[in-house]
Amino acid sequence: MSDDNNDVIGEYGLKIKVINFIELAYKENDKLTVSIVKNKGAFTLKVNQDGDATLSGKSGIVRFSASEATEKFGVDFKYASIMFFSGRGKLNYTASFGFSKLGKITYTSFIDIEKLVLSCSGLLCIAARAIKARYRQIDSSIQ
């Protein structure tokens, strides 16, 4: 396995992959993806070795291609299965990644929703940054 793949397969690299998968779902269907993530209750993200991905929750299902993201794992990648559940301002998740040679890697982590929304580039993200800047401006004028 190359050094590039070792970087991707480390826990930090896998955390970035989880965010990358959500961004890909957002690009495919932003309204439904936001609805799935925003809805109270658990939702799942599954990706197979061909890069076929599914984000599903109470609001519906978004199917999209994650093949570019999975190709960076190399031929060793078999699957990703991620279960998300809401926390206070955070999106908690348990992720399982399967690899032919390495076996299964499972870990639990979280995504800070505010940081994620404020760092993305879609229209919703631009609006969220503008609203946050407006709130800061109001707060500073009150003080």
Order of alpha helices (4+ residues) and beta strands (2+ residues): alpha-alpha-alpha-beta-beta-beta-alpha-beta-beta-beta-alpha-alpha
